[in-house]
Amino acid sequence: MRQIEISKLAKELVGIAEYARMEGLPLIIAGESWRSTSISAPEFELLKRELTVAVPDVKLLYTVR
């Protein structure tokens, strides 16, 4: 179930990143999460993989507190 949610999130972020590219905006997606609610490292890697395949020059910044 979580993998489906992460994939849906990735698709939404890809849409945002593609729009940013068309508008000439920086392709940086930043996120922050508290440990109790954060996505796991494998989930983040899945998100990153799906995003960078679709939008290779996107930059992901992710902080876990």
PDB file of N, CA, C and O in Angstrom:
ATOM      1  N   MET A   1       0.814  -1.194   0.000  1.00  0.00           N
ATOM      2  CA  MET A   1       0.000   0.000   0.000  1.00  0.00           C
ATOM      3  C   MET A   1       0.861   1.263   0.000  1.00  0.00           C
ATOM      4  O   MET A   1       0.603   2.187  -0.771  1.00  0.00           O
ATOM      5  N   ARG A   2       1.883   1.309   0.860  1.00  0.00           N
ATOM      6  CA  ARG A   2       2.746   2.504   0.916  1.00  0.00           C
ATOM      7  C   ARG A   2       3.457   2.727  -0.406  1.00  0.00           C
ATOM      8  O   ARG A   2       3.644   3.871  -0.821  1.00  0.00           O
ATOM      9  N   GLN A   3       3.864   1.636  -1.086  1.00  0.00           N
ATOM     10  CA  GLN A   3       4.571   1.802  -2.349  1.00  0.00           C
ATOM     11  C   GLN A   3       3.666   2.479  -3.377  1.00  0.00           C
ATOM     12  O   GLN A   3       4.136   3.296  -4.169  1.00  0.00           O
ATOM     13  N   ILE A   4       2.392   2.152  -3.372  1.00  0.00           N
ATOM     14  CA  ILE A   4       1.438   2.794  -4.280  1.00  0.00           C
ATOM     15  C   ILE A   4       1.328   4.281  -3.948  1.00  0.00           C
ATOM     16  O   ILE A   4       1.305   5.119  -4.850  1.00  0.00           O
ATOM     17  N   GLU A   5       1.258   4.613  -2.643  1.00  0.00           N
ATOM     18  CA  GLU A   5       1.182   6.016  -2.240  1.00  0.00           C
ATOM     19  C   GLU A   5       2.438   6.775  -2.658  1.00  0.00           C
ATOM     20  O   GLU A   5       2.349   7.911  -3.124  1.00  0.00           O
ATOM     21  N   ILE A   6       3.602   6.159  -2.494  1.00  0.00           N
ATOM     22  CA  ILE A   6       4.860   6.805  -2.878  1.00  0.00           C
ATOM     23  C   ILE A   6       4.886   7.012  -4.392  1.00  0.00           C
ATOM     24  O   ILE A   6       5.327   8.060  -4.865  1.00  0.00           O
ATOM     25  N   SER A   7       4.418   6.022  -5.154  1.00  0.00           N
ATOM     26  CA  SER A   7       4.382   6.154  -6.613  1.00  0.00           C
ATOM     27  C   SER A   7       3.443   7.281  -7.038  1.00  0.00           C
ATOM     28  O   SER A   7       3.745   8.025  -7.971  1.00  0.00           O
ATOM     29  N   LYS A   8       2.303   7.407  -6.353  1.00  0.00           N
ATOM     30  CA  LYS A   8       1.375   8.496  -6.670  1.00  0.00           C
ATOM     31  C   LYS A   8       2.018   9.851  -6.370  1.00  0.00           C
ATOM     32  O   LYS A   8       1.898  10.794  -7.152  1.00  0.00           O
ATOM     33  N   LEU A   9       2.697   9.935  -5.236  1.00  0.00           N
ATOM     34  CA  LEU A   9       3.407  11.162  -4.884  1.00  0.00           C
ATOM     35  C   LEU A   9       4.464  11.491  -5.926  1.00  0.00           C
ATOM     36  O   LEU A   9       4.605  12.644  -6.333  1.00  0.00           O
ATOM     37  N   ALA A  10       5.204  10.483  -6.354  1.00  0.00           N
ATOM     38  CA  ALA A  10       6.239  10.697  -7.370  1.00  0.00           C
ATOM     39  C   ALA A  10       5.627  11.256  -8.644  1.00  0.00           C
ATOM     40  O   ALA A  10       6.179  12.182  -9.238  1.00  0.00           O
ATOM     41  N   LYS A  11       4.496  10.709  -9.074  1.00  0.00           N
ATOM     42  CA  LYS A  11       3.852  11.188 -10.302  1.00  0.00           C
ATOM     43  C   LYS A  11       3.424  12.640 -10.170  1.00  0.00           C
ATOM     44  O   LYS A  11       3.560  13.421 -11.112  1.00  0.00           O
ATOM     45  N   GLU A  12       2.902  13.006  -8.991  1.00  0.00           N
ATOM     46  CA  GLU A  12       2.522  14.403  -8.771  1.00  0.00           C
ATOM     47  C   GLU A  12       3.743  15.317  -8.807  1.00  0.00           C
ATOM     48  O   GLU A  12       3.699  16.397  -9.397  1.00  0.00           O
ATOM     49  N   LEU A  13       4.819  14.886  -8.179  1.00  0.00           N
ATOM     50  CA  LEU A  13       6.039  15.695  -8.165  1.00  0.00           C
ATOM     51  C   LEU A  13       6.654  15.789  -9.561  1.00  0.00           C
ATOM     52  O   LEU A  13       7.223  16.822  -9.914  1.00  0.00           O
ATOM     53  N   VAL A  14       6.548  14.733 -10.350  1.00  0.00           N
ATOM     54  CA  VAL A  14       7.042  14.781 -11.726  1.00  0.00           C
ATOM     55  C   VAL A  14       6.283  15.860 -12.495  1.00  0.00           C
ATOM     56  O   VAL A  14       6.887  16.628 -13.243  1.00  0.00           O
ATOM     57  N   GLY A  15       4.979  15.921 -12.319  1.00  0.00           N
ATOM     58  CA  GLY A  15       4.182  16.951 -12.988  1.00  0.00           C
ATOM     59  C   GLY A  15       4.630  18.349 -12.595  1.00  0.00           C
ATOM     60  O   GLY A  15       4.744  19.234 -13.444  1.00  0.00           O
ATOM     61  N   ILE A  16       4.881  18.543 -11.321  1.00  0.00           N
ATOM     62  CA  ILE A  16       5.356  19.843 -10.837  1.00  0.00           C
ATOM     63  C   ILE A  16       6.727  20.165 -11.428  1.00  0.00           C
ATOM     64  O   ILE A  16       6.968  21.285 -11.878  1.00  0.00           O
ATOM     65  N   ALA A  17       7.621  19.178 -11.424  1.00  0.00           N
ATOM     66  CA  ALA A  17       8.971  19.396 -11.952  1.00  0.00           C
ATOM     67  C   ALA A  17       8.944  19.685 -13.449  1.00  0.00           C
ATOM     68  O   ALA A  17       9.694  20.538 -13.925  1.00  0.00           O
ATOM     69  N   GLU A  18       8.095  18.989 -14.195  1.00  0.00           N
ATOM     70  CA  GLU A  18       7.994  19.244 -15.634  1.00  0.00           C
ATOM     71  C   GLU A  18       7.455  20.647 -15.901  1.00  0.00           C
ATOM     72  O   GLU A  18       7.912  21.325 -16.821  1.00  0.00           O
ATOM     73  N   TYR A  19       6.488  21.081 -15.100  1.00  0.00           N
ATOM     74  CA  TYR A  19       5.962  22.442 -15.232  1.00  0.00           C
ATOM     75  C   TYR A  19       7.062  23.462 -14.934  1.00  0.00           C
ATOM     76  O   TYR A  19       7.219  24.446 -15.657  1.00  0.00           O
ATOM     77  N   ALA A  20       7.818  23.218 -13.869  1.00  0.00           N
ATOM     78  CA  ALA A  20       8.908  24.134 -13.513  1.00  0.00           C
ATOM     79  C   ALA A  20       9.909  24.238 -14.653  1.00  0.00           C
ATOM     80  O   ALA A  20      10.385  25.330 -14.964  1.00  0.00           O
ATOM     81  N   ARG A  21      10.229  23.120 -15.272  1.00  0.00           N
ATOM     82  CA  ARG A  21      11.180  23.135 -16.394  1.00  0.00           C
ATOM     83  C   ARG A  21      10.634  23.983 -17.548  1.00  0.00           C
ATOM     84  O   ARG A  21      11.366  24.785 -18.129  1.00  0.00           O
ATOM     85  N   MET A  22       9.359  23.808 -17.878  1.00  0.00           N
ATOM     86  CA  MET A  22       8.760  24.587 -18.973  1.00  0.00           C
ATOM     87  C   MET A  22       8.787  26.082 -18.669  1.00  0.00           C
ATOM     88  O   MET A  22       8.942  26.900 -19.577  1.00  0.00           O
ATOM     89  N   GLU A  23       8.635  26.440 -17.393  1.00  0.00           N
ATOM     90  CA  GLU A  23       8.622  27.849 -16.985  1.00  0.00           C
ATOM     91  C   GLU A  23      10.025  28.398 -16.734  1.00  0.00           C
ATOM     92  O   GLU A  23      10.180  29.582 -16.438  1.00  0.00           O
ATOM     93  N   GLY A  24      11.046  27.548 -16.849  1.00  0.00           N
ATOM     94  CA  GLY A  24      12.413  27.986 -16.625  1.00  0.00           C
ATOM     95  C   GLY A  24      12.768  28.173 -15.155  1.00  0.00           C
ATOM     96  O   GLY A  24      13.712  28.888 -14.820  1.00  0.00           O
ATOM     97  N   LEU A  25      11.998  27.520 -14.275  1.00  0.00           N
ATOM     98  CA  LEU A  25      12.248  27.621 -12.831  1.00  0.00           C
ATOM     99  C   LEU A  25      13.235  26.553 -12.391  1.00  0.00           C
ATOM    100  O   LEU A  25      13.373  25.532 -13.065  1.00  0.00           O
ATOM    101  N   PRO A  26      13.925  26.763 -11.272  1.00  0.00           N
ATOM    102  CA  PRO A  26      14.849  25.736 -10.767  1.00  0.00           C
ATOM    103  C   PRO A  26      14.095  24.451 -10.424  1.00  0.00           C
ATOM    104  O   PRO A  26      12.981  24.492  -9.901  1.00  0.00           O
ATOM    105  N   LEU A  27      14.707  23.338 -10.719  1.00  0.00           N
ATOM    106  CA  LEU A  27      14.081  22.049 -10.458  1.00  0.00           C
ATOM    107  C   LEU A  27      14.594  21.489  -9.135  1.00  0.00           C
ATOM    108  O   LEU A  27      15.391  20.551  -9.105  1.00  0.00           O
ATOM    109  N   ILE A  28      14.123  22.080  -8.052  1.00  0.00           N
ATOM    110  CA  ILE A  28      14.528  21.639  -6.715  1.00  0.00           C
ATOM    111  C   ILE A  28      13.259  21.301  -5.933  1.00  0.00           C
ATOM    112  O   ILE A  28      12.352  22.123  -5.802  1.00  0.00           O
ATOM    113  N   ILE A  29      13.219  20.109  -5.432  1.00  0.00           N
ATOM    114  CA  ILE A  29      12.103  19.691  -4.590  1.00  0.00           C
ATOM    115  C   ILE A  29      12.685  19.404  -3.217  1.00  0.00           C
ATOM    116  O   ILE A  29      13.541  18.532  -3.064  1.00  0.00           O
ATOM    117  N   ALA A  30      12.221  20.135  -2.227  1.00  0.00           N
ATOM    118  CA  ALA A  30      12.750  19.988  -0.871  1.00  0.00           C
ATOM    119  C   ALA A  30      11.666  19.447   0.042  1.00  0.00           C
ATOM    120  O   ALA A  30      10.489  19.774  -0.108  1.00  0.00           O
ATOM    121  N   GLY A  31      12.069  18.629   0.974  1.00  0.00           N
ATOM    122  CA  GLY A  31      11.116  18.081   1.928  1.00  0.00           C
ATOM    123  C   GLY A  31      11.750  17.917   3.285  1.00  0.00           C
ATOM    124  O   GLY A  31      12.970  17.828   3.417  1.00  0.00           O
ATOM    125  N   GLU A  32      10.910  17.880   4.281  1.00  0.00           N
ATOM    126  CA  GLU A  32      11.397  17.679   5.641  1.00  0.00           C
ATOM    127  C   GLU A  32      10.368  16.813   6.351  1.00  0.00           C
ATOM    128  O   GLU A  32       9.164  16.962   6.142  1.00  0.00           O
ATOM    129  N   SER A  33      10.841  15.929   7.169  1.00  0.00           N
ATOM    130  CA  SER A  33       9.932  15.042   7.862  1.00  0.00           C
ATOM    131  C   SER A  33      10.454  14.755   9.257  1.00  0.00           C
ATOM    132  O   SER A  33      11.661  14.678   9.484  1.00  0.00           O
ATOM    133  N   TRP A  34       9.541  14.602  10.171  1.00  0.00           N
ATOM    134  CA  TRP A  34       9.901  14.176  11.519  1.00  0.00           C
ATOM    135  C   TRP A  34      10.024  12.667  11.504  1.00  0.00           C
ATOM    136  O   TRP A  34       9.294  11.995  10.775  1.00  0.00           O
ATOM    137  N   ARG A  35      10.929  12.124  12.290  1.00  0.00           N
ATOM    138  CA  ARG A  35      11.178  10.676  12.303  1.00  0.00           C
ATOM    139  C   ARG A  35       9.897   9.860  12.489  1.00  0.00           C
ATOM    140  O   ARG A  35       9.748   8.795  11.890  1.00  0.00           O
ATOM    141  N   SER A  36       8.997  10.343  13.298  1.00  0.00           N
ATOM    142  CA  SER A  36       7.781   9.567  13.574  1.00  0.00           C
ATOM    143  C   SER A  36       6.850   9.465  12.366  1.00  0.00           C
ATOM    144  O   SER A  36       6.015   8.562  12.307  1.00  0.00           O
ATOM    145  N   THR A  37       6.982  10.371  11.413  1.00  0.00           N
ATOM    146  CA  THR A  37       6.083  10.355  10.261  1.00  0.00           C
ATOM    147  C   THR A  37       6.827  10.255   8.936  1.00  0.00           C
ATOM    148  O   THR A  37       6.212  10.340   7.873  1.00  0.00           O
ATOM    149  N   SER A  38       8.128  10.078   8.987  1.00  0.00           N
ATOM    150  CA  SER A  38       8.903  10.131   7.749  1.00  0.00           C
ATOM    151  C   SER A  38       8.703   8.886   6.898  1.00  0.00           C
ATOM    152  O   SER A  38       8.285   7.834   7.380  1.00  0.00           O
ATOM    153  N   ILE A  39       9.010   9.040   5.634  1.00  0.00           N
ATOM    154  CA  ILE A  39       9.050   7.871   4.772  1.00  0.00           C
ATOM    155  C   ILE A  39      10.368   7.154   5.036  1.00  0.00           C
ATOM    156  O   ILE A  39      11.343   7.766   5.473  1.00  0.00           O
ATOM    157  N   SER A  40      10.386   5.886   4.774  1.00  0.00           N
ATOM    158  CA  SER A  40      11.599   5.104   5.028  1.00  0.00           C
ATOM    159  C   SER A  40      12.632   5.366   3.934  1.00  0.00           C
ATOM    160  O   SER A  40      12.312   5.915   2.879  1.00  0.00           O
ATOM    161  N   ALA A  41      13.861   4.970   4.197  1.00  0.00           N
ATOM    162  CA  ALA A  41      14.930   5.140   3.204  1.00  0.00           C
ATOM    163  C   ALA A  41      14.587   4.428   1.894  1.00  0.00           C
ATOM    164  O   ALA A  41      14.775   5.026   0.835  1.00  0.00           O
ATOM    165  N   PRO A  42      14.091   3.178   1.905  1.00  0.00           N
ATOM    166  CA  PRO A  42      13.720   2.534   0.637  1.00  0.00           C
ATOM    167  C   PRO A  42      12.595   3.276  -0.095  1.00  0.00           C
ATOM    168  O   PRO A  42      12.592   3.346  -1.324  1.00  0.00           O
ATOM    169  N   GLU A  43      11.642   3.828   0.666  1.00  0.00           N
ATOM    170  CA  GLU A  43      10.561   4.585   0.034  1.00  0.00           C
ATOM    171  C   GLU A  43      11.099   5.862  -0.600  1.00  0.00           C
ATOM    172  O   GLU A  43      10.683   6.237  -1.696  1.00  0.00           O
ATOM    173  N   PHE A  44      12.021   6.530   0.088  1.00  0.00           N
ATOM    174  CA  PHE A  44      12.623   7.737  -0.477  1.00  0.00           C
ATOM    175  C   PHE A  44      13.408   7.391  -1.734  1.00  0.00           C
ATOM    176  O   PHE A  44      13.361   8.140  -2.710  1.00  0.00           O
ATOM    177  N   GLU A  45      14.125   6.279  -1.733  1.00  0.00           N
ATOM    178  CA  GLU A  45      14.878   5.864  -2.916  1.00  0.00           C
ATOM    179  C   GLU A  45      13.946   5.578  -4.088  1.00  0.00           C
ATOM    180  O   GLU A  45      14.266   5.907  -5.231  1.00  0.00           O
ATOM    181  N   LEU A  46      12.794   4.966  -3.810  1.00  0.00           N
ATOM    182  CA  LEU A  46      11.793   4.724  -4.859  1.00  0.00           C
ATOM    183  C   LEU A  46      11.303   6.053  -5.425  1.00  0.00           C
ATOM    184  O   LEU A  46      11.216   6.224  -6.641  1.00  0.00           O
ATOM    185  N   LEU A  47      10.986   6.986  -4.540  1.00  0.00           N
ATOM    186  CA  LEU A  47      10.537   8.311  -4.967  1.00  0.00           C
ATOM    187  C   LEU A  47      11.602   8.988  -5.818  1.00  0.00           C
ATOM    188  O   LEU A  47      11.307   9.527  -6.885  1.00  0.00           O
ATOM    189  N   LYS A  48      12.838   8.957  -5.341  1.00  0.00           N
ATOM    190  CA  LYS A  48      13.945   9.583  -6.066  1.00  0.00           C
ATOM    191  C   LYS A  48      14.154   8.932  -7.433  1.00  0.00           C
ATOM    192  O   LYS A  48      14.371   9.626  -8.426  1.00  0.00           O
ATOM    193  N   ARG A  49      14.091   7.629  -7.484  1.00  0.00           N
ATOM    194  CA  ARG A  49      14.288   6.908  -8.749  1.00  0.00           C
ATOM    195  C   ARG A  49      13.214   7.284  -9.764  1.00  0.00           C
ATOM    196  O   ARG A  49      13.521   7.574 -10.920  1.00  0.00           O
ATOM    197  N   GLU A  50      11.949   7.277  -9.329  1.00  0.00           N
ATOM    198  CA  GLU A  50      10.861   7.615 -10.245  1.00  0.00           C
ATOM    199  C   GLU A  50      10.977   9.058 -10.737  1.00  0.00           C
ATOM    200  O   GLU A  50      10.710   9.343 -11.905  1.00  0.00           O
ATOM    201  N   LEU A  51      11.370   9.952  -9.854  1.00  0.00           N
ATOM    202  CA  LEU A  51      11.513  11.354 -10.250  1.00  0.00           C
ATOM    203  C   LEU A  51      12.674  11.573 -11.210  1.00  0.00           C
ATOM    204  O   LEU A  51      12.527  12.259 -12.221  1.00  0.00           O
ATOM    205  N   THR A  52      13.828  10.992 -10.895  1.00  0.00           N
ATOM    206  CA  THR A  52      15.001  11.263 -11.719  1.00  0.00           C
ATOM    207  C   THR A  52      14.936  10.573 -13.075  1.00  0.00           C
ATOM    208  O   THR A  52      15.599  11.006 -14.017  1.00  0.00           O
ATOM    209  N   VAL A  53      14.149   9.507 -13.189  1.00  0.00           N
ATOM    210  CA  VAL A  53      13.943   8.894 -14.504  1.00  0.00           C
ATOM    211  C   VAL A  53      13.116   9.831 -15.383  1.00  0.00           C
ATOM    212  O   VAL A  53      13.422  10.024 -16.560  1.00  0.00           O
ATOM    213  N   ALA A  54      12.072  10.409 -14.802  1.00  0.00           N
ATOM    214  CA  ALA A  54      11.180  11.289 -15.563  1.00  0.00           C
ATOM    215  C   ALA A  54      11.778  12.674 -15.792  1.00  0.00           C
ATOM    216  O   ALA A  54      11.604  13.260 -16.860  1.00  0.00           O
ATOM    217  N   VAL A  55      12.481  13.195 -14.790  1.00  0.00           N
ATOM    218  CA  VAL A  55      13.042  14.548 -14.866  1.00  0.00           C
ATOM    219  C   VAL A  55      14.494  14.458 -14.386  1.00  0.00           C
ATOM    220  O   VAL A  55      14.768  14.710 -13.212  1.00  0.00           O
ATOM    221  N   PRO A  56      15.432  14.099 -15.283  1.00  0.00           N
ATOM    222  CA  PRO A  56      16.811  13.814 -14.869  1.00  0.00           C
ATOM    223  C   PRO A  56      17.534  14.945 -14.149  1.00  0.00           C
ATOM    224  O   PRO A  56      18.408  14.673 -13.326  1.00  0.00           O
ATOM    225  N   ASP A  57      17.203  16.189 -14.424  1.00  0.00           N
ATOM    226  CA  ASP A  57      17.946  17.280 -13.791  1.00  0.00           C
ATOM    227  C   ASP A  57      17.280  17.811 -12.520  1.00  0.00           C
ATOM    228  O   ASP A  57      17.652  18.878 -12.032  1.00  0.00           O
ATOM    229  N   VAL A  58      16.305  17.083 -11.981  1.00  0.00           N
ATOM    230  CA  VAL A  58      15.668  17.502 -10.729  1.00  0.00           C
ATOM    231  C   VAL A  58      16.638  17.294  -9.566  1.00  0.00           C
ATOM    232  O   VAL A  58      17.418  16.342  -9.556  1.00  0.00           O
ATOM    233  N   LYS A  59      16.578  18.187  -8.603  1.00  0.00           N
ATOM    234  CA  LYS A  59      17.395  18.076  -7.395  1.00  0.00           C
ATOM    235  C   LYS A  59      16.454  17.792  -6.228  1.00  0.00           C
ATOM    236  O   LYS A  59      15.458  18.492  -6.046  1.00  0.00           O
ATOM    237  N   LEU A  60      16.761  16.794  -5.458  1.00  0.00           N
ATOM    238  CA  LEU A  60      15.952  16.443  -4.291  1.00  0.00           C
ATOM    239  C   LEU A  60      16.725  16.752  -3.021  1.00  0.00           C
ATOM    240  O   LEU A  60      17.857  16.301  -2.845  1.00  0.00           O
ATOM    241  N   LEU A  61      16.120  17.509  -2.155  1.00  0.00           N
ATOM    242  CA  LEU A  61      16.710  17.806  -0.856  1.00  0.00           C
ATOM    243  C   LEU A  61      15.742  17.275   0.191  1.00  0.00           C
ATOM    244  O   LEU A  61      14.576  17.670   0.215  1.00  0.00           O
ATOM    245  N   TYR A  62      16.208  16.395   1.043  1.00  0.00           N
ATOM    246  CA  TYR A  62      15.315  15.778   2.007  1.00  0.00           C
ATOM    247  C   TYR A  62      15.999  15.711   3.359  1.00  0.00           C
ATOM    248  O   TYR A  62      17.116  15.204   3.468  1.00  0.00           O
ATOM    249  N   THR A  63      15.344  16.213   4.377  1.00  0.00           N
ATOM    250  CA  THR A  63      15.892  16.232   5.727  1.00  0.00           C
ATOM    251  C   THR A  63      14.965  15.465   6.650  1.00  0.00           C
ATOM    252  O   THR A  63      13.748  15.643   6.609  1.00  0.00           O
ATOM    253  N   VAL A  64      15.536  14.622   7.470  1.00  0.00           N
ATOM    254  CA  VAL A  64      14.760  13.927   8.495  1.00  0.00           C
ATOM    255  C   VAL A  64      15.201  14.450   9.851  1.00  0.00           C
ATOM    256  O   VAL A  64      16.395  14.479  10.150  1.00  0.00           O
ATOM    257  N   ARG A  65      14.251  14.859  10.664  1.00  0.00           N
ATOM    258  CA  ARG A  65      14.560  15.370  12.015  1.00  0.00           C
ATOM    259  C   ARG A  65      14.238  14.324  13.054  1.00  0.00           C
ATOM    260  O   ARG A  65      14.428  14.561  14.247  1.00  0.00           O
TER     261      ARG A  65
END
